[in-house]
Amino acid sequence: MSEKKPRSTVVSKWAKTKVLVKCKKLLPFIPDTQKFSESTLKKMLELYSMVYVKPEIGTYGKGVIRAELLKPNHFTYQIESTERSFKDYKSFYNSIQNYIQKKRYIIQRGIHLLKYNKRHFDIRVMVQLNPEGKWETTGLIGRVAHPKKIVTNYHSGGTPIDIKPLLAVHISNYEIQKIIHTLNELGESTAKSLHKKYPGLKQIGLDIGFDRTWTPWIIEVNTKPDPYIFNKLADKSMYRKVIRYKKAAAKV
């Protein structure tokens, strides 16, 4: 009887977070994340003023809620392009709970992302096992949110963009190179950390956002990242490499 093949994907955001927070190197870059409950939502809003309420299992940014405490007894949340306001916590929470129903959700500290043309952006970092069996960052691409949406995903109306012009709005070429080095290091450290727990993993996609202090935050890790976003770049060399590594890993 053949041994069970280790899984190559991990769908639970909570399971991935539990692994990553154990890594001292990564911990400073992981937003506070908790399981969703009435008391936890209230506590985290009091701590951070803005949080993201996310399905524990989900893709493409679907079902993500941005919840905010704007001032005492003024609560708001946004799902896709719909916004709602409340004057008390109970009705605010009940409305979110009515949307969530019985699905498992997590709450993540909200990061005020930097903007490009008045739209929030983050960076997708593609990390793959190379033909020598070592983790390598193979792709970096910016994702600029739709003006009316809270997520940057391409499938939710986000715009893929080369990271150099994206970052050049804010920083010099020298600083861009330092940021790229940081992204590569964070990506590979994340992959190695997850791979220890889930040895079947062969690729991951990190969504990394920067706040106003240029702290890189690991917003999400996808173990089945869409490689085709890199085909949206004018220069196809990055896309070709991603696909080449993906095909090589599939044969192992």
N, C-alpha and C positions, 0 to 999 in steps of 0.2 A: 504493500500500500504506500503510495507516494505521500511525502510530507506536504502539509498545507502551505501554499505559497504566501509569503507575507504581503499584507495589503499595500497597494501603491497609492491609495488615497485615504485621507482622513477628513470626514465631512463636518464633524462637530467643532465649532469655533471654541467651545468651552474646553474640549479635550486638548486642542492645540495650545490654547493659552496656558493650561495647567502645566504643560511640558516646558514652554518657553520661560515662564516666570521662575523656574528653578535654575536657570542659567544666569549667573551673576553678571556676565558681560552684556546680556540682552535686557535684563530687568529694568534699567533706567529708561529704556526706549519703548516699553510696553505700557500703554494707557491702563489705568486701574479698570479692571473688568470684573463684574459680579453677575451672579444669576439674577434674573428678573423677579422682583417681588414688590409689593406695595411699599413696604418699609425701606427696602434698599433703594428704590427709585427716589423716594423722598430724601433719604440721607445723601445720595450722590448728587442730587440737584442742589442741596444745601452746600455741599462741598465744592462743586465745580460750576454751578449755574447752567451749564449745558452738557447734555449727555446724548449718546446715540443708543437707541434701543433696537437690537438686531435679532433676527431669527437665529437660533443656535445652528440650524442647518438651512442654508440658503445660498443662492448665487445671484450674480448680476445686480446686487444692491436692492433686490426686491424685498419689500416688507420692512425696510429700514425706516426708523422714526427718529427725527431729531427733536428732543424735548428740552425746554428751557424754563428756567425760573428767572423772569425779567426783573421783577421786584416783588416784595412781599405780597402774597396772594394774587400774583399775576403769572399764570402758567400758560405756555403755548407748546404746541407740537406741530410738526410738518411731516407728512407722508407724501412722497413724490412732489407734486406741486400744490397740494392742498394743505392749508394752514388753519388751525383752530386755536381759540383763546379761551381761558377759564379764569374765574375769580376765586376759585377755591380748589384745594388739592384733591379732595375726594371726587369731584365731578371730572376733573382732569384725568386722574388715575382710572376711573371707571370707563371713560371714553377710550383710553388706550387699551385697557383690558378687554373691552368689547371688540376692538379690532384684532387683538392677539388671539382671543378665544383660548383654546387649549394647547396652542403651539408653545414649544420651549423657546424662551428668549433670554438674551443676556443684555446687560447694561454696560456700556463702555464710556469712560470719561471722554467728553467732547474736546477735540483739538481745534482751535481756531486756525485753519489752514491759511497759508499764504495764497495770494490771488494773482491771476494773469488776466489782464483785460477785465477786471472786476469779477472774475469767476474763480472759485476755489480750484486748486489743483493738488494732485498727489502724483507719485511716481511708481509705476509698476517695475519691479526688479525681478527678472527671470533668472533663476538659478537651476542648473542642471548637472547631473553626473556626466562628466566628459568621457570620451572613449578610454581614458586611462583610469576611470573609476574614481576621479576626484571631483569635488563640487566646484563649479565654475559659474560666475555670473556671466550670462550670455546675452542678456538684453536689458536695456533701460529705456523706458518711454514715459513721457508725461501724459497725464489724463486730466483734461480740463472739464469741470462740471458744466452741464447745461445751465443756462442762467437762472432757470426756475426750479432746478432740482437740487437735492442735498447730497447726492452721490456722484462720483466721477466716472462710474462704469460706462464703457462704450455702449453697452446694450441698453443703458438708461439715458442715452442722449449725450454722453460725454464725448469730448473730442480728443483723439490721440495726437500727440505732438512731440517732435524732437526735443529732448530735454535741454539742449544747449541754448536755443533761442528762448525757451521757457524760463530758464534760470538767469539768462543774461539781462532780463528786465530788472533783476534784483541785485546781482553780484557780478564781479569781474571774472575774466577767463581763468585766472589763477585760482580764485575761490571755487569756480565751477569744477575744476580738476580735483580739488580737495573734497568737494561734495560727492563726486563720482567715486572716489576712493572709499569714502565712508559708506556709500550705498553698496558697493561691492563687498566690503567687509561685513556689513550687517546682514546682507543676503546670504553669504556663505556661512556665517556663524549660525544663522537661523536654520539653514538647511542641515548643518551638521548636528545641531541640537535635536531637531525633530527626527533625523535619521537614526539616532541612537535608540529612540523609543520605537520608531516605525521603520525598520531596515528595508522595507519594500519600496520606500519612496525613491523616485528617480528625478523628480523635478518639483520645484515650488515657485509660486509667484507671490511676492510680497507687495503690498500696497503701503508705501511709506510717505507720510505727509510731514511737512515742516511747519512749525509755528513761527511766531515773529522773532524768536530768539535763535532760529535755525536749528532747533533741536529736532532730530529725525525721529518720528514716532511710527512704530510698526502697527498700522491700523488693522491690517488683516493679512492672513497667510492662506493662500489657496494651494492645495496639493494637486489640483487638476487645472492648471492655468491655461487660458486660451492663447495659443501661440500666434494666432492669426492677426492679433492687434498690431504686431510688429510689421506686418505686410502693409500697414497704412503709412509707413514712413517712405519717403522718396528714395532713400538709400536702402536697398533690399539686402545688404550684406548681413545685417543683424538677424533678419528674418530667416535667411538661408542657413545661418549657423544654428539657430534655435531648432529648426526643422531637422537638420542633419543630426544633431545630438538626440533629439526626440526619437528619430528612427533607429539610431544606434542603440539607444537604451531599451527600446522595445524588443530588440533581438536577443538581449541578454536574459 
